[in-house]
Each structure stands twice: as C-alpha cells, then as structure tokens.
Amino acid sequence: LFGGIGSPRIALRNLGIPTKSIDYVEIDQKAVNSYNAIFADELEYKTQSVVNWNLKPDILIHGSPCQDISIAGHRKGMDKDSGTRSSLMWETLNIIENMGLWRPKIVIWENVKGVLHKQMRVNFNSYLAKMESLGYKNSFEVLDAREFGLPQYRERCFVVSMLNSEAFDFNSLRRSTMRDIKDFLLDSNQVDEAYTVTQPSVLAAIGSKGIRRATVIQDFAYTITTRQDRTPAQVVDCGMDRFRYLTELECWRLQGYSDDDYFAAESTVKRNGRFRMPLYQQSGNSIPVTIFESLFEQLI
C-alpha cells in the first residue's frame, strides 16, 4: 500500500526470494508507470484490486504519506478522519481488520521519525494498540540508511508487527559499513550543465545554517527529497567555483536502486525543463532498498 516504485519488492528480488505480488496500491500514475517498467519482466502475476477480492498476503507493507507528520509539512497531524494525507494510515488498519479472521503474518509500516514526536505519539500509540488488538506483537526502531551501506543520512521509523508470534528483534538486523560516496556520484565533468547551481538564493545559502542552507556533500548525502533545487539543499562541489545538484540517477543510487532500475523508470518520463522531476519525486518518496533487504533476511 502506498507502493511508490516498489522498494520492498526490489529488495525481495535482490535477495532471490520468489514472490507473488498480489496487490499494489499507488495513486501517482507516474510512479505506477515507473513501477511497471522496472518489473516489466516479472509481471507473470498481475496486480489485483483489493475491492471484492479475497487477498491473503503473507506480508503487508505500507509507507503512508509523511507530509503531515514532518516539520516541512507543518505537522498537520494524522488524526483519524482528519482528512490529512498522513491519516491514511488508518485505512491500512481498516483493510487488515476487514480481511476477517485471516491476517497477514507480517505488517511493516515505515514513516518519518516525527511519528515519535510528542505531538504525534498519541496516534502512533493508537496504531500499536489497534495492531495488538488484531493479534500482533509490535516492535519499532529508527533506522538510518548509513547503517545499511548507503551514504545517505536518512532516519526513518520502522514498525514490524508479527502475528501470533514473538516481537521482531531489531538487534538481529545485519548492519553494513557505509560505502564510499564516490561509488554513487557521477564524474562532475561529465554531468550536464543543466545541473549546475545558478539560483542566487541557493548559491548564497552554501555554507549557511538554518532552513536557508545549502550543504556541500562530503562523506555522505543528506536525506534525498522530492526536490533537489530548493533550500534547504545539498550540492556537489565541482571545483572552479562550480556547484551542482545531485542528478536523478544519483538520487536513485543513494536509495539503493540499480542503474537498470533507474533507466527502466527513466524510459517512461520525458524531461520537462532542466530535470525529470517525477524521478526526483519517486526517489524522495521511496524507502532505502538495503534496509528492506536486511529486514527480509531476518523475517523470511
């Protein structure tokens, strides 16, 4: 649910675990186009509608929208029936409850660590309590992509709910050394001039602190967002007083996607202006693939 470009399915594919994707729910048509392009050779089992269908997935994963939880989204909240995008996580609970006596064995929920903030904690605790009433044992932890090989400072809260089982032990996860950022970045001399920082507002923010800042990438990138050309921003120092933005391909790499995955998605998107903005949005909304790989190694 809120399937984006299929980070969990890619992790399962990378691990060589045979899977049947019996449903995929995503409202963004351009993300759906990318998803279908990435899995074009794996669509023996077509996705199916949850409506009037007796779905019985082993694993249900939802990364409900985070905009109304994060600081950038002004923390509008996720109260039930509030109409905010982040309140859609209650729909996941409705789906699980309406499945009847049968339940998925594993439910994974990913979101920004702001769900643990005191302003959001009431709803977070309500989610855990509801899952417990449905027969699940919950555990949660904030995981950083840098602990799973990716040079991206990205902290997200993962909740793993196990049906009629002991709670999942996050200490069992295989952590890996952060890889060199150079393995993910292109040669700046070969990057199109379109990615050069020209906006005076961004250039003036390089080296600044606070919300109006543009951080120069050193050992790792900061959180990949849906827009790379707005402050707060992060830039690559190309030398000779030239700075550039991360390319769409680099953002996908920093989320754990292969170049083949990226180019499959790119084939569905036309350049509009300087960038292919949907590809930035899709990477910014995604979940690091390597974290799912580590989770599935222990869960399956």
Summary of the structure (lengths in Angstrom):
residues: 300
radius of gyration: 19.6
end to end distance: 19.9
largest distance: 65.0
contacts: 895
relative contact order: 0.16
helix: 35%
strand: 18%
